[in-house]
Amino acid sequence: MDYARRQQALRDHLGRLDALLVTHLPNLRYLCGFTGSSGVLVMHRGKPVFFTDGRYTAQARAEVQGARIVIAKGSPLSAAAKWAGERGMRGLGVEAQHTTLAARSALKRTMGAGSRLREAGGMVEKLRQVKEADEIALIRDSVNLGASLLEVALKQIRPGVKETDVAAEMEYAARQRGAEAMSFETIVAAGKRSALPHGRATSSPIPARGFVVLDFGVILRGYCSDMTRTVWVGKISRSERDLYEAVREAQQAATEAVRAGVTCGEVDHAARSVLRKARLDRYFMHSTGHGVGLEIHEEPRVARGRQEVLAPGMVITIEPGVYIPGRGGVRIEDMVVVREGGCDVLTPATKALMEL
């Protein structure tokens, strides 16, 4: 990873700030490679300084790139603020959405009179939106590992099996195949529960007939994957098949709309237009997608009316769904890389309806 380039890109965005105190762990990993749970990176116009505590002395020396390392005796955040203050840095930015009120109060006490604490959230996240080639390669590996779990799920799904048993087999296989963790709590929602957009696996048994929504992903070498497939158990009716096909067509339309220069709202509109023609748009109540990388939910958000413009190298999900209470639901999700003239679909699994 080109940490020097990333650090310089952030320096270029500091504006009137004397320094930015980076505390959000994914941002620390992005900027300097640190993967521990306690650290602060002081980004200023000189060489960055990384503060951590004694638990991470060896780890910081092994992982941190492009920054001087300081092992704090107390709070790394207080030590970082004190260091900046002693060097005349009065305008300090904090990642507001990741900083508690207690932490802000402690910072103000440490900084002293004449210092200014400014909210500067989102600066690193904006840089993270466009992935480097090395990042895309890591994400592709994560997607492929995640997709391999679909076969595990299909072998487990049958009437009477608990949703949690299906999820457990998938998660065990993920660990065996090298995943660090799941990207989020695995969703296995069967029968009427498939109408729950976030129907995480429960002890409910899979019914003899109905949709089963499988939404899952893994973390591999720090990068997340995310995919959804919906299968049918039992003999399917024409109306249920039509429901599935409408979602599949919406997902395909949104995927075909992805290219550099279009807005996130335009991609979302492509999916909703298909569902509107099928008179199913009122059952689609979430966004069409989101960015994925070091976190499972990143910017940009692919949603109705969003004006963010897609750029080459962004990695997003495309995941329209229809959820009819008392009947069931369908969602299909792929991860794609934005390119100049379209996109590369990373998710290798079929989207054809699977009947079990």
N, C-alpha and C positions, 0 to 999 in steps of 0.2 A: 504494500500500500504506500502511496505517495503522501506521507504525512506532512512533509515540508510544503508541498503544494496546497494541501488543505489548510495548514496553519497560515500560510500567506494569504489565501483567499479570505480567511476570517479577519486577518489584520486589515485587509482592504475595506472591510465593512464596519470597522470600529467607529468611524465617524468622529464625533466629539468625545467619545469615551476614552478615558486614559487606559482602561483595562476592562476586560470581561472576565468574571469569575464563572468558569464552566464547571458545573456540578452534576448535570444529568449524565448518568453512567453510559448510555449509548453514545452521547456526544463525546465523552472522554475517550471511549474506544475509537471513535471515528477520528479524533484529532491527534491522539498520541499512542493508541494501542493498548491502553490499560484496561484490564478486564476484571479488576477487583471491585469491592463494594464500598470503598471509601476513598475519595480523592477530590481534589480541586485543581483545575488547571488555570493559571493566571495568564490570559492572553493579552499581551500588550505589544508595543511596537518593537520591543527587543526580543530576546530569546524567551520562549514561554517557560514558566516555572510550575512544576507539578508538586503539589503537597499531598502527602498521605500520612497514615500513622504507622507505628512500628510493626503492626501485623503484616504489612505489605512491603517491608523493606526489600526482601529478595525478589518478590514478584515485580515490584516497580522497576528495579534495576534490570530485570530480564525483559520487561515488556515495553516500557515507556520509550518512545522515540522522539527526538527533536526537542526535548525539554530538559531543563535542569531539575533534579529531584531533591526535594527537601522532606525529611522525615520529621513531622511535627510531634512535639511532646504532648500537646493537647488536641483540640479540635483543628483539623486541617483547614476548615473554612475560616476560623478565627485567625489562624496563622497566616493564611493567604491574604486576608484583609489587612493584617498588621504589616506584613511585608510590603504590600502596595502602598499603604499610608506612609511608611518610613521613607519611601522613595518619591514622595510628593504626588502620588496618583490620587487625586481627589474625586474624580468622576468615575465611579465603578459601576459597571453594568452587572446585573444578575439575571439568571434565567428564571424569570418571575413565575412561570407556570410550574416550576420544579422547586421553588424555594418556599418553605413554610414561613408563617408569620413569626414564629419563635426564632428561626434562623435570621430573618431580616432584622429583628430587634437586636440579636446578638451582634450582627454585623455593624449596625449603627453605633452600638456601644464601643466596639473595637476601633472603628474608623475615626471617631472623635469629631470635634468641631471643624467646620469648614469643608467636610467631605460630603459628597452627594451620592446617594444610591439610586440608580436608575434601572427601570425595568427594560430589559433588552432580550426578552424571550424570542425564540424562533430564528435567531441568526444562524445557528449551526444547522438546525433542521432544514432551513432553506437550502443550504449548501448540500445537504445529504439527499435532496430530492433527485438530483441527477447522479446516477451511478457510474463509476469508472468501470473500465473493461474487467479489471480484476474482481470487482464487486459483482458484476453480472455473472461471471463464471462461478463464483461462490453461491450466488442465488440459484443458478441453474442446478448446481449439485444438490442444494437443499430441496428444490422442487422435485427433482428426480427421486430423491430418497423418499420424500413425502408421498409422491404418486405411487411408489411401490407398495404402500400400505393399503391401497384400495383392494388389491388382490387378497390381502389378509382379511379384510373386512368381508369380502364377498364369500369367502369360505366359511365365515362364522354366521352370517345372516340366515336365519330360518325361523319359522314360527316357534314361539316359546322361549327363545334365547333372550336373555336380558340385554338391554342396550349397553349397560355397563360392562358386560362380558365382551361384547364386540369392541368397545373402546379399549378395554384392558389388553386384549390381544394385539390391537393395533399399536398401542403405546409400548408394549413389551417388545414387539418386533422392531419398532423405531429405535429403541435403545440397543438392541442386538446389532442393528445395522449401522450404528455409529452416531445417532442423533444425541445432542447434548440435552435436549428437552423437547417437549411439544411447544409449538408456538403459542398455544392457548388451550384451554380445556376442551377436549375433543367433543364434538357434537355428533350424537347419534340419536335421531328423533324419528320414531316409527309411528305409522298409522296416523291417528288424529294429531299426535304430538308433532308430526312433521309440519303442521301449520304454525309452529312456534319458530320464529326466525333464529333464536338463540336457544334451541331446545337441547341443552347439554344432556349427556347420557344419564339415564336414571335406571332404577331397578325394574322399570316397566318392561314386560315381555314384548317381543315383536309379534304383532298380530298375524293371523293367517292371510290377511289381504291388506295391502296399502303401500303407500310410499314410505321409503326410509331415506332421510336426508343425512348425509355423511359430510361433515365439514371439519377439516383437520389440517395440521401442518406441523413441521418440525423446525428446530433450530440446529443448524450445522455450521460449525466454525463461525458462530456469531450471527449468521444470517437466517432469516425466517422464510418459511414457505407457507402457502395458504391455498387450499383447493376445496371445492365442494362437488360432489356427485350425488344424484338422487336415483335410487333404484326402486323397483316395484316387486313386491312379494305377492305371489298368487296369480290369478288370472285377471288381466287388466281389461277394463272396459274401453269403449271408443272415446268416451268423454274424458277419462283420465289420461289416455294417450294424447288426446288433443291438448290437454292442459300441459303435459310435459313438452310437447312439440312447440307450443307457443313460447314457453320459457327458453327452450333451446334456440328458437329463431331470434328471440330478443337478445340473447347472449351473443349470438353470431353477428347480429346487426351492430351491436355496440362494439364488438371486437373490430369489425370492418371500419368503424368510424374512427378508430384510434390512429393518429399520425401526428407528427410534430406540427404545431401551428394551430390545431383545433383546441377549443376550450373543453374543460371537464364537463361543463353543462351540455355541450353538444353531444358528447359521448353518452351521457345519461339520457338525453332526449331520444337518441336512436333506440335505446332499449325500451323506453316508455312508449314510443310510438307504435311499436309492434304489439305490445301488450294492450294498448288502447284500442287497436283495431280488433283484437280478440275479446274486448270488453273485460279485461282482467287487470287493467292498470290500477284500479282502486285497491287491489290486494297486494300491490307492490309498495311497501311502506318504508323502505330504507334506501340508501344511496346505491348507485350502481357499482361503486368500487372505491379503492383507496390505495395509497402507496404502501409498499412493503420493502423492508431492508433490515437494518439492525433491530427494528421494532416491527411488530405485526401490523400496527396501524401508524402510517406516516402520511405526511402530505405528499402529493395533493389528494384532496377528497373529490371523487368523481360523483357529483351530485347535481340535483336540479338547480339550475341558475348559476352554478359556479363559473366564474370568469377566468380562473387560472388557465394559462395556456400550456399545453403539453410540450415538452422539449425532448429531444433525442437523449436516450439514456435513462429516462424515468421508468420505473418498474411499478406497475399498477395491477390491481385485480379487476376483473370484469365479472360481476356476480348478481345479475338480476334474479328475482325470485317472486313467486306467487304463493300466498298463504291464505287459505280459505278456512276459517274457523269451523270446526266440526266435520271437516272433510279431509283436509290434508294440505301439504305444500310441496313445492318443487323449487330447488335452487341449483344452478350450475355455475361453477366458478373456475376461471383460469387466471394465471398470472401472465402478463405480457410485458415486453420491453418496447417502449416507444421508439420508433425510427422515423426518418425523414418522410418516407412515402407510405408508412403503414406501421405495422408492429410485428414482432416475433412472439409467437405463442410459446411460452415455456412449458406449460403443463402438457405432458405427453398422453394422458389417459383419454380414452374414447368418450364422446358425449352422446353416443347412441343410447337409446333407452335399453336398460338391462332388466330383464324379467327373471326373477329367481323363484 
